[in-house]
Amino acid sequence: MATSDQTLSALNEVRGYQKPDDVGIGEWIWGALQGDFNPDRTNGQIGFDMGVSLVPVVDTILDLRDLVANIRLYRKDPDNKVTMFLIATTAIGFIPEIGTVAKSGLRLVWVYLKPLIKHADDFTNVSKLVALTNRACDLALPRLTEYLQHSQVAKWATRGKIPDVYKFISKKIIDVAASISPSVLKGLINEKCDALKELLKKIRLIVPTGIRTRVDDNLKMLDEFRKAVGECIDDYAQPVRTVLKVVAKRLDDQAWRVEIYRTNRGWIAPISESGSAKLINAQPPVWVKPFKGSLDFPPLQLSDVEAANLMKMYPNHPKITAGNAATFSNIGTGMEAKYITGPEKLYRIVDPSNEGAGIFWISEADFKATKSLAEWRRRFAVKPEWNQNGWFVEYEVQAGETLAVWRGLAAVRN
């Protein structure tokens, strides 16, 4: 339950400015519920709504404001089936399990869908409804992408360890679509109507007489609205499910587009050793130095027999060959058989052509100390044909676990 201070703070967020000292709290709440809704909101206003919805308690205030807006639409034309359908779509936002981020995404789609639904045939005809919803998604997706890049959304996704927010929202919406029925929609609307009724009754006691009359009028209209929605809600459950499925599919498609773009950006196919050499010779990158004399960290030279003997000495360690032993330097203690005891993290830089569970890893300290692509290639002697980078994989050795590894300096010219 929100405290008075939290509610006031939430209303300040919704209205975009602090409550003036000469306006009572009841009048302030009434203004937030009644006066701030604009069906023709600008992109800035839409973005503001979505941003403030991330603040605790604000989300609930926005639900009630949306409900008041629906009542006003209904009051203008009680027999308008389009209005009742739009009211039913808004009720999806009242489902707590859908979560604030997914709800904000749907709220944005509704903003663009509402002007497109002009006749009852637009939502009773499935093909028309799908086409209009797709058009609304086309308009909404750029704004939704901006929203998903919001710092608060990024923090939320990081805390929840959500790797793909598009897929996460899509899954949430699909789950909700499967649960939608006339009784669920009716229950959601009744629940919010009860909450709004309680709030209006409270502020009725602390507002001026002129506003109290309007509050009473809204309380009366609230009961009429609830009854009207309850009588016709059976007709809207299936169209609402259709909209949700289309939105979920579009978000899932968007997730794949992002994945493909991220995978292919700067990467077409594994590069060959000769192709890599030609590119480097044509325009040497900063991490390449001409070879003169000997390496600062020369490679470890092991014969096949020596490598086999090492495996006999350390049978629980990863398989080592003369070839991959040469990636280590013989400087200092050379390649050593070591054990990493958790808790500890290891990191591996990868591209789409190599495996996340490959054999070459670096410590967390080295990973955090490496600040650029050039530094990574220079310090760890990574050739372009081996790894074009772009992603990284984190492996966590849990507390109490022990991991057998071969450890040493990379063979490289410093």
C-alpha positions as a Markdown table, in Angstrom:
| # | Residue | x | y | z |
|---|---|---|---|---|
| 1 | Met | 0.0 | 0.0 | 0.0 |
| 2 | Ala | 1.4 | 3.4 | -1.0 |
| 3 | Thr | 1.9 | 6.0 | 1.7 |
| 4 | Ser | 0.5 | 9.6 | 1.3 |
| 5 | Asp | 4.0 | 10.9 | 0.5 |
| 6 | Gln | 4.5 | 8.2 | -2.1 |
| 7 | Thr | 1.2 | 9.0 | -3.7 |
| 8 | Leu | 1.9 | 12.7 | -3.8 |
| 9 | Ser | 5.4 | 12.0 | -5.3 |
| 10 | Ala | 3.8 | 9.8 | -7.9 |
| 11 | Leu | 1.2 | 12.5 | -8.8 |
| 12 | Asn | 4.0 | 15.0 | -9.1 |
| 13 | Glu | 5.7 | 12.7 | -11.6 |
| 14 | Val | 2.5 | 12.2 | -13.6 |
| 15 | Arg | 1.8 | 15.9 | -13.8 |
| 16 | Gly | 5.4 | 16.8 | -14.5 |
| 17 | Tyr | 5.6 | 19.5 | -11.8 |
| 18 | Gln | 5.3 | 20.0 | -8.0 |
| 19 | Lys | 1.9 | 20.6 | -6.3 |
| 20 | Pro | 1.5 | 24.3 | -5.8 |
| 21 | Asp | 1.1 | 25.4 | -2.2 |
| 22 | Asp | -2.3 | 27.0 | -2.9 |
| 23 | Val | -3.9 | 23.8 | -4.3 |
| 24 | Gly | -5.2 | 21.2 | -1.9 |
| 25 | Ile | -4.2 | 17.5 | -2.2 |
| 26 | Gly | -7.7 | 16.5 | -3.2 |
| 27 | Glu | -7.9 | 19.0 | -6.0 |
| 28 | Trp | -4.4 | 18.0 | -7.1 |
| 29 | Ile | -5.4 | 14.3 | -7.3 |
| 30 | Trp | -8.6 | 15.3 | -9.2 |
| 31 | Gly | -6.6 | 17.3 | -11.7 |
| 32 | Ala | -4.1 | 14.4 | -12.2 |
| 33 | Leu | -7.0 | 12.0 | -12.9 |
| 34 | Gln | -9.3 | 14.2 | -14.8 |
| 35 | Gly | -7.4 | 17.0 | -16.5 |
| 36 | Asp | -4.1 | 15.6 | -17.6 |
| 37 | Phe | -5.3 | 12.9 | -20.1 |
| 38 | Asn | -4.9 | 13.9 | -23.7 |
| 39 | Pro | -6.0 | 11.4 | -26.4 |
| 40 | Asp | -3.7 | 13.2 | -28.9 |
| 41 | Arg | -0.5 | 13.0 | -26.9 |
| 42 | Thr | 2.7 | 14.1 | -28.5 |
| 43 | Asn | 5.7 | 11.7 | -28.8 |
| 44 | Gly | 7.3 | 13.6 | -25.9 |
| 45 | Gln | 4.2 | 13.1 | -23.7 |
| 46 | Ile | 4.0 | 9.4 | -24.6 |
| 47 | Gly | 7.7 | 9.0 | -23.7 |
| 48 | Phe | 7.2 | 10.8 | -20.4 |
| 49 | Asp | 4.3 | 8.5 | -19.5 |
| 50 | Met | 6.4 | 5.5 | -20.2 |
| 51 | Gly | 9.4 | 6.8 | -18.3 |
| 52 | Val | 7.5 | 7.8 | -15.2 |
| 53 | Ser | 5.8 | 4.5 | -15.1 |
| 54 | Leu | 9.1 | 3.0 | -14.0 |
| 55 | Val | 8.8 | 4.9 | -10.7 |
| 56 | Pro | 7.2 | 2.9 | -7.9 |
| 57 | Val | 3.5 | 3.8 | -7.3 |
| 58 | Val | 3.3 | 5.9 | -10.5 |
| 59 | Asp | 2.3 | 2.8 | -12.5 |
| 60 | Thr | -0.9 | 2.4 | -10.4 |
| 61 | Ile | -1.7 | 6.1 | -10.8 |
| 62 | Leu | -1.4 | 5.8 | -14.5 |
| 63 | Asp | -3.8 | 2.8 | -14.5 |
| 64 | Leu | -6.4 | 4.9 | -12.7 |
| 65 | Arg | -5.9 | 7.8 | -15.1 |
| 66 | Asp | -6.3 | 5.5 | -18.1 |
| 67 | Leu | -9.6 | 4.3 | -16.5 |
| 68 | Val | -10.9 | 7.8 | -16.0 |
| 69 | Ala | -10.0 | 8.5 | -19.7 |
| 70 | Asn | -12.0 | 5.4 | -20.7 |
| 71 | Ile | -15.0 | 6.6 | -18.7 |
| 72 | Arg | -14.9 | 9.9 | -20.4 |
| 73 | Leu | -14.8 | 8.2 | -23.8 |
| 74 | Tyr | -17.7 | 6.0 | -22.9 |
| 75 | Arg | -19.7 | 9.0 | -21.6 |
| 76 | Lys | -19.4 | 10.8 | -24.9 |
| 77 | Asp | -20.9 | 7.9 | -26.8 |
| 78 | Pro | -22.2 | 5.0 | -24.7 |
| 79 | Asp | -23.3 | 2.9 | -27.6 |
| 80 | Asn | -20.0 | 3.1 | -29.5 |
| 81 | Lys | -18.6 | -0.4 | -29.9 |
| 82 | Val | -15.2 | 0.9 | -30.9 |
| 83 | Thr | -14.9 | 2.7 | -27.6 |
| 84 | Met | -15.8 | -0.4 | -25.7 |
| 85 | Phe | -13.2 | -2.4 | -27.6 |
| 86 | Leu | -10.5 | 0.2 | -26.8 |
| 87 | Ile | -11.6 | 0.0 | -23.1 |
| 88 | Ala | -11.1 | -3.7 | -23.2 |
| 89 | Thr | -7.6 | -3.4 | -24.7 |
| 90 | Thr | -6.7 | -0.9 | -21.9 |
| 91 | Ala | -7.8 | -3.4 | -19.3 |
| 92 | Ile | -4.8 | -5.6 | -20.2 |
| 93 | Gly | -2.6 | -3.0 | -18.6 |
| 94 | Phe | -4.3 | -3.8 | -15.3 |
| 95 | Ile | -2.8 | -7.3 | -15.1 |
| 96 | Pro | -0.1 | -7.1 | -12.5 |
| 97 | Glu | 1.7 | -10.2 | -13.8 |
| 98 | Ile | 2.5 | -8.5 | -17.1 |
| 99 | Gly | 5.0 | -6.2 | -15.4 |
| 100 | Thr | 5.6 | -2.5 | -15.8 |
| 101 | Val | 7.9 | -2.7 | -18.8 |
| 102 | Ala | 5.6 | -4.9 | -20.9 |
| 103 | Lys | 2.6 | -2.8 | -19.8 |
| 104 | Ser | 4.4 | 0.3 | -21.0 |
| 105 | Gly | 5.1 | -1.3 | -24.3 |
| 106 | Leu | 1.4 | -2.2 | -24.7 |
| 107 | Arg | 0.3 | 1.3 | -23.6 |
| 108 | Leu | 2.4 | 2.7 | -26.4 |
| 109 | Val | 0.8 | 0.3 | -29.0 |
| 110 | Trp | -2.7 | 1.3 | -27.8 |
| 111 | Val | -1.8 | 5.0 | -28.3 |
| 112 | Tyr | -1.1 | 4.3 | -32.0 |
| 113 | Leu | -3.9 | 1.7 | -32.5 |
| 114 | Lys | -6.7 | 3.9 | -31.1 |
| 115 | Pro | -6.8 | 6.3 | -34.1 |
| 116 | Leu | -6.8 | 3.5 | -36.6 |
| 117 | Ile | -9.8 | 1.7 | -35.2 |
| 118 | Lys | -12.7 | 3.7 | -36.7 |
| 119 | His | -15.5 | 1.1 | -37.1 |
| 120 | Ala | -16.7 | -2.0 | -35.4 |
| 121 | Asp | -15.7 | -4.0 | -38.6 |
| 122 | Asp | -12.1 | -2.9 | -37.9 |
| 123 | Phe | -11.9 | -5.2 | -34.9 |
| 124 | Thr | -14.6 | -7.8 | -35.7 |
| 125 | Asn | -12.9 | -8.6 | -39.0 |
| 126 | Val | -9.7 | -10.5 | -38.0 |
| 127 | Ser | -7.7 | -9.7 | -41.1 |
| 128 | Lys | -8.4 | -6.0 | -40.7 |
| 129 | Leu | -7.6 | -6.1 | -37.1 |
| 130 | Val | -4.3 | -7.8 | -37.8 |
| 131 | Ala | -3.4 | -5.3 | -40.5 |
| 132 | Leu | -4.2 | -2.3 | -38.3 |
| 133 | Thr | -2.3 | -3.8 | -35.3 |
| 134 | Asn | 0.7 | -4.3 | -37.5 |
| 135 | Arg | 0.5 | -0.7 | -38.7 |
| 136 | Ala | 0.3 | 0.5 | -35.0 |
| 137 | Cys | 3.4 | -1.7 | -34.3 |
| 138 | Asp | 5.3 | -0.1 | -37.2 |
| 139 | Leu | 4.6 | 3.3 | -35.6 |
| 140 | Ala | 5.2 | 2.2 | -32.0 |
| 141 | Leu | 8.5 | 0.2 | -32.4 |
| 142 | Pro | 10.9 | 3.1 | -32.8 |
| 143 | Arg | 9.4 | 4.7 | -29.7 |
| 144 | Leu | 9.5 | 1.4 | -27.9 |
| 145 | Thr | 13.1 | 1.0 | -28.8 |
| 146 | Glu | 13.9 | 4.4 | -27.3 |
| 147 | Tyr | 12.1 | 3.4 | -24.1 |
| 148 | Leu | 13.9 | 0.1 | -23.8 |
| 149 | Gln | 17.2 | 2.1 | -23.9 |
| 150 | His | 16.1 | 4.1 | -20.9 |
| 151 | Ser | 18.6 | 3.8 | -18.1 |
| 152 | Gln | 16.0 | 2.6 | -15.7 |
| 153 | Val | 14.9 | -0.2 | -18.1 |
| 154 | Ala | 18.6 | -1.1 | -18.5 |
| 155 | Lys | 19.1 | -1.3 | -14.8 |
| 156 | Trp | 15.9 | -3.4 | -14.4 |
| 157 | Ala | 17.0 | -5.8 | -17.2 |
| 158 | Thr | 20.5 | -6.1 | -15.6 |
| 159 | Arg | 19.1 | -6.8 | -12.2 |
| 160 | Gly | 16.8 | -9.4 | -13.6 |
| 161 | Lys | 19.5 | -10.9 | -15.8 |
| 162 | Ile | 17.3 | -10.5 | -18.9 |
| 163 | Pro | 19.5 | -10.9 | -22.0 |
| 164 | Asp | 16.8 | -9.9 | -24.5 |
| 165 | Val | 14.1 | -7.4 | -23.5 |
| 166 | Tyr | 12.2 | -7.8 | -26.7 |
| 167 | Lys | 11.8 | -11.5 | -26.2 |
| 168 | Phe | 11.0 | -11.1 | -22.6 |
| 169 | Ile | 8.1 | -8.7 | -23.3 |
| 170 | Ser | 6.9 | -10.9 | -26.2 |
| 171 | Lys | 6.8 | -13.9 | -23.8 |
| 172 | Lys | 4.9 | -11.9 | -21.2 |
| 173 | Ile | 2.3 | -10.8 | -23.7 |
| 174 | Ile | 1.9 | -14.3 | -25.1 |
| 175 | Asp | 1.3 | -15.6 | -21.6 |
| 176 | Val | -1.3 | -12.9 | -20.9 |
| 177 | Ala | -3.0 | -13.6 | -24.3 |
| 178 | Ala | -3.4 | -17.2 | -23.3 |
| 179 | Ser | -5.1 | -16.2 | -20.0 |
| 180 | Ile | -7.5 | -13.7 | -21.4 |
| 181 | Ser | -11.2 | -14.5 | -21.2 |
| 182 | Pro | -14.4 | -12.4 | -20.7 |
| 183 | Ser | -14.4 | -13.1 | -17.0 |
| 184 | Val | -10.8 | -12.1 | -16.6 |
| 185 | Leu | -11.3 | -8.8 | -18.5 |
| 186 | Lys | -14.5 | -8.1 | -16.4 |
| 187 | Gly | -12.6 | -8.9 | -13.2 |
| 188 | Leu | -9.7 | -6.5 | -14.1 |
| 189 | Ile | -12.0 | -3.7 | -14.9 |
| 190 | Asn | -14.1 | -4.2 | -11.7 |
| 191 | Glu | -11.0 | -4.3 | -9.6 |
| 192 | Lys | -9.7 | -1.0 | -11.0 |
| 193 | Cys | -13.2 | 0.5 | -10.8 |
| 194 | Asp | -13.3 | -0.4 | -7.1 |
| 195 | Ala | -9.8 | 1.2 | -6.6 |
| 196 | Leu | -10.9 | 4.4 | -8.4 |
| 197 | Lys | -14.2 | 4.5 | -6.5 |
| 198 | Glu | -12.3 | 4.4 | -3.1 |
| 199 | Leu | -10.0 | 7.1 | -4.2 |
| 200 | Leu | -12.8 | 9.4 | -5.4 |
| 201 | Lys | -14.7 | 8.9 | -2.1 |
| 202 | Lys | -11.6 | 9.9 | -0.2 |
| 203 | Ile | -10.8 | 13.1 | -2.2 |
| 204 | Arg | -14.6 | 14.0 | -2.2 |
| 205 | Leu | -14.2 | 14.9 | 1.5 |
| 206 | Ile | -11.3 | 17.3 | 0.9 |
| 207 | Val | -12.2 | 19.2 | -2.3 |
| 208 | Pro | -14.1 | 22.4 | -2.8 |
| 209 | Thr | -17.9 | 22.2 | -3.4 |
| 210 | Gly | -17.7 | 22.8 | -7.1 |
| 211 | Ile | -15.2 | 19.9 | -7.6 |
| 212 | Arg | -17.2 | 17.7 | -5.2 |
| 213 | Thr | -20.2 | 17.9 | -7.5 |
| 214 | Arg | -18.1 | 16.7 | -10.4 |
| 215 | Val | -16.6 | 13.9 | -8.3 |
| 216 | Asp | -20.2 | 12.8 | -7.4 |
| 217 | Asp | -21.0 | 12.8 | -11.1 |
| 218 | Asn | -18.0 | 10.6 | -11.9 |
| 219 | Leu | -18.9 | 8.2 | -9.1 |
| 220 | Lys | -22.3 | 7.8 | -10.6 |
| 221 | Met | -20.9 | 7.4 | -14.1 |
| 222 | Leu | -18.4 | 4.9 | -12.8 |
| 223 | Asp | -21.2 | 2.5 | -11.8 |
| 224 | Glu | -23.0 | 3.0 | -15.1 |
| 225 | Phe | -19.7 | 2.3 | -16.9 |
| 226 | Arg | -19.0 | -0.8 | -15.0 |
| 227 | Lys | -22.4 | -2.2 | -15.7 |
| 228 | Ala | -22.2 | -1.4 | -19.4 |
| 229 | Val | -18.7 | -3.0 | -19.8 |
| 230 | Gly | -19.8 | -6.1 | -17.9 |
| 231 | Glu | -22.8 | -6.6 | -20.3 |
| 232 | Cys | -20.8 | -6.5 | -23.5 |
| 233 | Ile | -17.3 | -7.7 | -22.6 |
| 234 | Asp | -17.9 | -11.1 | -24.0 |
| 235 | Asp | -17.6 | -9.7 | -27.5 |
| 236 | Tyr | -14.1 | -8.3 | -27.0 |
| 237 | Ala | -12.0 | -11.0 | -25.5 |
| 238 | Gln | -11.1 | -12.7 | -28.8 |
| 239 | Pro | -10.2 | -9.4 | -30.6 |
| 240 | Val | -8.0 | -8.4 | -27.6 |
| 241 | Arg | -6.3 | -11.8 | -27.8 |
| 242 | Thr | -5.7 | -11.2 | -31.5 |
| 243 | Val | -4.1 | -7.8 | -30.9 |
| 244 | Leu | -1.9 | -9.3 | -28.1 |
| 245 | Lys | -0.7 | -12.1 | -30.4 |
| 246 | Val | 0.2 | -9.8 | -33.2 |
| 247 | Val | 2.1 | -7.5 | -30.9 |
| 248 | Ala | 4.0 | -10.4 | -29.3 |
| 249 | Lys | 4.9 | -11.7 | -32.8 |
| 250 | Arg | 6.2 | -8.3 | -33.9 |
| 251 | Leu | 8.3 | -8.0 | -30.8 |
| 252 | Asp | 9.7 | -11.5 | -31.3 |
| 253 | Asp | 10.5 | -10.6 | -34.9 |
| 254 | Gln | 12.2 | -7.5 | -33.7 |
| 255 | Ala | 14.3 | -9.5 | -31.3 |
| 256 | Trp | 15.5 | -11.6 | -34.2 |
| 257 | Arg | 16.3 | -8.6 | -36.3 |
| 258 | Val | 18.4 | -7.1 | -33.5 |
| 259 | Glu | 20.1 | -10.5 | -33.1 |
| 260 | Ile | 20.9 | -10.8 | -36.8 |
| 261 | Tyr | 22.1 | -7.2 | -36.9 |
| 262 | Arg | 24.3 | -7.7 | -33.9 |
| 263 | Thr | 25.7 | -10.9 | -35.3 |
| 264 | Asn | 26.4 | -9.7 | -38.8 |
| 265 | Arg | 27.6 | -6.2 | -38.0 |
| 266 | Gly | 31.2 | -6.1 | -39.1 |
| 267 | Trp | 31.2 | -9.9 | -39.6 |
| 268 | Ile | 30.3 | -11.7 | -42.8 |
| 269 | Ala | 32.3 | -15.0 | -42.6 |
| 270 | Pro | 35.3 | -16.4 | -41.0 |
| 271 | Ile | 38.4 | -14.8 | -42.5 |
| 272 | Ser | 41.3 | -16.9 | -43.8 |
| 273 | Glu | 44.9 | -16.6 | -42.7 |
| 274 | Ser | 46.0 | -15.3 | -46.1 |
| 275 | Gly | 43.1 | -12.9 | -46.2 |
| 276 | Ser | 44.0 | -11.6 | -42.8 |
| 277 | Ala | 47.6 | -11.1 | -43.8 |
| 278 | Lys | 46.6 | -9.2 | -46.9 |
| 279 | Leu | 44.4 | -6.9 | -44.9 |
| 280 | Ile | 47.1 | -6.3 | -42.3 |
| 281 | Asn | 49.8 | -5.6 | -44.9 |
| 282 | Ala | 47.5 | -3.2 | -46.8 |
| 283 | Gln | 46.7 | -1.2 | -43.7 |
| 284 | Pro | 48.5 | -2.3 | -40.6 |
| 285 | Pro | 46.3 | -1.8 | -37.4 |
| 286 | Val | 47.7 | -0.2 | -34.3 |
| 287 | Trp | 48.1 | -3.6 | -32.6 |
| 288 | Val | 50.4 | -5.0 | -35.3 |
| 289 | Lys | 54.2 | -4.5 | -35.1 |
| 290 | Pro | 56.7 | -5.6 | -37.8 |
| 291 | Phe | 58.5 | -8.7 | -36.9 |
| 292 | Lys | 62.3 | -8.1 | -36.4 |
| 293 | Gly | 64.5 | -10.4 | -34.3 |
| 294 | Ser | 62.9 | -12.5 | -31.6 |
| 295 | Leu | 59.6 | -12.3 | -29.8 |
| 296 | Asp | 59.5 | -10.6 | -26.4 |
| 297 | Phe | 57.4 | -13.6 | -25.2 |
| 298 | Pro | 58.5 | -16.5 | -27.4 |
| 299 | Pro | 56.3 | -19.5 | -27.7 |
| 300 | Leu | 56.6 | -22.6 | -25.6 |
| 301 | Gln | 58.0 | -25.5 | -27.7 |
| 302 | Leu | 56.7 | -28.9 | -26.7 |
| 303 | Ser | 57.0 | -32.1 | -28.6 |
| 304 | Asp | 54.0 | -34.4 | -28.9 |
| 305 | Val | 55.7 | -36.8 | -26.5 |
| 306 | Glu | 56.2 | -34.0 | -23.9 |
| 307 | Ala | 52.6 | -33.0 | -24.3 |
| 308 | Ala | 51.5 | -36.6 | -23.8 |
| 309 | Asn | 53.7 | -36.9 | -20.7 |
| 310 | Leu | 52.1 | -33.7 | -19.2 |
| 311 | Met | 48.6 | -35.3 | -19.7 |
| 312 | Lys | 49.8 | -38.4 | -17.8 |
| 313 | Met | 51.1 | -36.2 | -14.9 |
| 314 | Tyr | 47.8 | -34.1 | -14.8 |
| 315 | Pro | 45.1 | -36.4 | -16.1 |
| 316 | Asn | 42.3 | -34.2 | -14.7 |
| 317 | His | 43.4 | -31.1 | -16.6 |
| 318 | Pro | 42.2 | -30.1 | -20.1 |
| 319 | Lys | 43.8 | -31.9 | -23.0 |
| 320 | Ile | 47.0 | -30.2 | -24.1 |
| 321 | Thr | 48.7 | -30.6 | -27.5 |
| 322 | Ala | 52.0 | -29.3 | -28.8 |
| 323 | Gly | 50.0 | -26.9 | -31.0 |
| 324 | Asn | 48.0 | -25.2 | -28.4 |
| 325 | Ala | 50.9 | -25.3 | -25.9 |
| 326 | Ala | 52.7 | -23.0 | -28.4 |
| 327 | Thr | 50.2 | -20.2 | -27.7 |
| 328 | Phe | 51.8 | -19.9 | -24.3 |
| 329 | Ser | 55.1 | -18.2 | -23.7 |
| 330 | Asn | 58.1 | -19.9 | -22.2 |
| 331 | Ile | 59.0 | -16.8 | -20.3 |
| 332 | Gly | 59.1 | -17.2 | -16.5 |
| 333 | Thr | 57.4 | -20.3 | -15.3 |
| 334 | Gly | 55.9 | -20.9 | -18.7 |
| 335 | Met | 52.7 | -22.9 | -18.9 |
| 336 | Glu | 51.7 | -24.2 | -15.5 |
| 337 | Ala | 49.1 | -26.7 | -14.3 |
| 338 | Lys | 46.9 | -24.7 | -11.9 |
| 339 | Tyr | 43.6 | -24.9 | -10.0 |
| 340 | Ile | 41.1 | -22.1 | -9.8 |
| 341 | Thr | 39.1 | -22.2 | -6.6 |
| 342 | Gly | 35.7 | -20.4 | -6.6 |
| 343 | Pro | 34.2 | -17.9 | -6.3 |
| 344 | Glu | 35.9 | -16.7 | -9.4 |
| 345 | Lys | 34.9 | -15.5 | -12.9 |
| 346 | Leu | 36.6 | -16.2 | -16.3 |
| 347 | Tyr | 35.9 | -14.5 | -19.6 |
| 348 | Arg | 36.1 | -15.5 | -23.2 |
| 349 | Ile | 35.8 | -13.2 | -26.2 |
| 350 | Val | 33.9 | -14.7 | -29.0 |
| 351 | Asp | 32.4 | -14.1 | -32.5 |
| 352 | Pro | 29.7 | -16.0 | -34.4 |
| 353 | Ser | 32.3 | -18.4 | -35.8 |
| 354 | Asn | 33.7 | -19.8 | -32.6 |
| 355 | Glu | 32.3 | -21.5 | -29.5 |
| 356 | Gly | 31.3 | -19.9 | -26.2 |
| 357 | Ala | 32.8 | -23.0 | -24.5 |
| 358 | Gly | 36.2 | -22.9 | -26.2 |
| 359 | Ile | 39.6 | -23.6 | -24.5 |
| 360 | Phe | 41.1 | -20.0 | -24.3 |
| 361 | Trp | 39.9 | -17.8 | -21.4 |
| 362 | Ile | 41.2 | -14.8 | -19.4 |
| 363 | Ser | 40.8 | -13.9 | -15.8 |
| 364 | Glu | 38.3 | -11.3 | -14.5 |
| 365 | Ala | 41.2 | -9.0 | -13.6 |
| 366 | Asp | 42.6 | -9.2 | -17.2 |
| 367 | Phe | 39.2 | -8.8 | -18.7 |
| 368 | Lys | 38.5 | -5.6 | -16.7 |
| 369 | Ala | 41.9 | -4.2 | -17.4 |
| 370 | Thr | 41.5 | -4.5 | -21.1 |
| 371 | Lys | 40.0 | -1.3 | -22.4 |
| 372 | Ser | 40.1 | -1.6 | -26.2 |
| 373 | Leu | 40.0 | -4.1 | -29.1 |
| 374 | Ala | 43.6 | -3.1 | -30.0 |
| 375 | Glu | 44.8 | -3.8 | -26.4 |
| 376 | Trp | 43.0 | -7.1 | -26.3 |
| 377 | Arg | 44.7 | -8.3 | -29.6 |
| 378 | Arg | 48.1 | -7.0 | -28.5 |
| 379 | Arg | 48.1 | -8.4 | -25.0 |
| 380 | Phe | 46.7 | -11.8 | -25.8 |
| 381 | Ala | 48.1 | -12.3 | -29.4 |
| 382 | Val | 44.7 | -12.9 | -31.0 |
| 383 | Lys | 44.9 | -13.1 | -34.8 |
| 384 | Pro | 41.9 | -11.9 | -36.9 |
| 385 | Glu | 41.4 | -15.3 | -38.4 |
| 386 | Trp | 41.1 | -16.8 | -35.0 |
| 387 | Asn | 38.5 | -14.4 | -33.6 |
| 388 | Gln | 36.8 | -11.3 | -34.9 |
| 389 | Asn | 35.3 | -10.6 | -31.5 |
| 390 | Gly | 32.0 | -8.8 | -30.7 |
| 391 | Trp | 30.6 | -10.8 | -27.8 |
| 392 | Phe | 31.9 | -12.2 | -24.6 |
| 393 | Val | 31.0 | -15.2 | -22.4 |
| 394 | Glu | 31.3 | -15.2 | -18.6 |
| 395 | Tyr | 32.0 | -18.4 | -16.7 |
| 396 | Glu | 31.6 | -18.5 | -13.0 |
| 397 | Val | 33.4 | -20.9 | -10.8 |
| 398 | Gln | 31.1 | -21.3 | -7.8 |
| 399 | Ala | 32.2 | -21.1 | -4.2 |
| 400 | Gly | 33.5 | -24.5 | -3.2 |
| 401 | Glu | 34.2 | -25.6 | -6.8 |
| 402 | Thr | 37.7 | -26.2 | -8.2 |
| 403 | Leu | 38.6 | -25.9 | -11.9 |
| 404 | Ala | 41.8 | -27.4 | -13.3 |
| 405 | Val | 43.4 | -25.2 | -15.9 |
| 406 | Trp | 46.7 | -24.6 | -17.9 |
| 407 | Arg | 47.8 | -21.0 | -17.1 |
| 408 | Gly | 50.6 | -18.8 | -18.4 |
| 409 | Leu | 51.6 | -15.7 | -20.5 |
| 410 | Ala | 50.6 | -15.5 | -24.1 |
| 411 | Ala | 53.3 | -15.9 | -26.7 |
| 412 | Val | 53.5 | -12.4 | -28.2 |
| 413 | Arg | 55.9 | -9.5 | -29.2 |
| 414 | Asn | 55.2 | -6.7 | -26.7 |
